[in-house]
Amino acid sequence: MALQSYTDATMIESADRICKRMGITGQRAEMTAEALILAEAMRAKREGQRVLKPALPPLIVTGRNLAHEVRHLKGMARAYRDLPMRPGELSSVATERQPDHHEASIR
């Protein structure tokens, strides 16, 4: 995943907790958590905030065959579109950050 260096275990745990708190379960919880992680990783990348300890792959497992993978990715896209949080809300609990190499070289 291109955003792996912007995703850490804290972010993953936070996304899972949010789903549990909202009563989202099963496959919908998995897709919503993945969408939350994706949104937060994209925000972190825009802001140049790499994590100190990136999460180990695989962050997203899509399926056993093409049909399953397509269903999963469509579900994740719907979950992303319908996210219950604004960008950056998940980051308040994801604390281990460091600047991008480019950002650090500017300072």
Secondary structure, 3 states (H helix, E strand, C coil): CCCHHHCEHHHHHHHHHHHHHCCCCHHHHHHHHHHHHHHHHHHHHHCCEEECCECCCCCCCCCCCHHHHHHHHHHHHHHHHCCCCCCCCHHHCCCCEEECHHHHHHC
